Amino acid sequence: MSTRPPVEPLAKVLVIEDEKTLAEMIAAYLARSGYQTAVENDGVAGVHAAREQSPDVVILDLGLPGLDGIEVCRQIRTFSDCYVIVVTARSDKVDTLIGLSVGADDYVTKPFSVRELVARVQTVLRRPRGGNAGNSSAAATPWVFGDLQVDPIGQQVHLKGEPVPLTPTERDLLMTLAQRPSMAFSRTQLIEEVWGGGWVGDEHLVDVHIAHLRRKLGDNPDLARYITTVRGLGYRMGPG
């Protein structure tokens, strides 16, 4: 009788949440969906686990003992470009924005459906990179905007010859804009391109990531060398 080869887990997901019952529930739902999961209940252990386990996604509560979630996210971003989804209370809008500004990719607010959170994980992991630009022969040549070079094949960004460390979301936003530089994208269009059509939340999430991206590119919004604000609409790639 033939035996089937073992099925590889879809991806590694690390849950950093101090509410143990909730953390185990999230991990159980993710495991049922085929993901390899791990759970930590405080910030210090969460950073250590992220470093040791190299997860593909981190689900991160902002209200953690030991180290708060914002500091955990900041530290994770020094060694990993995994997707980070922060979990926060509805009243903590300021903390949510700070979490996004230090490198989180997405957020969910409590109370939430665990199924919704699992769906959010599935969405970030199947994001098309730069609109599937790699399928086009024209994408073999990096896109150049002055001192900025965007490589859709290697998924790399260089400024004045030096690599720019971007989070997955920042990179996806830049790839989307750079692929169609003459197009003005609304926030809704960027949400659909980067986060997926089923994403639900505040569209000004785009503004937070654009601001962080501009900072890393050393781009002054008034000069808009690399990212131009289109008033009343959204954003477009700048001339460089």
Secondary structure, DSSP 8 states (H G I E B T S, - for coil): ---------S-EEEEE-S-HHHHHHHHHHHHHTT-EEEEE-SHHHHHHHHHHH--SEEEEESS-SSS-HHHHHHHHTTT---EEEEEEETT-HHHHHHHHHTT--EEEEES--HHHHHHHHHHHHT--GGGTGGGSGGGGS-EEETTEEEETTTTEEEETTEE----HHHHHHHHHHHHSTT--EEHHHHIIIII-TT--S-TTHHHHHHHHHHHHHT--TTT-SSEEEETTTEEEE---
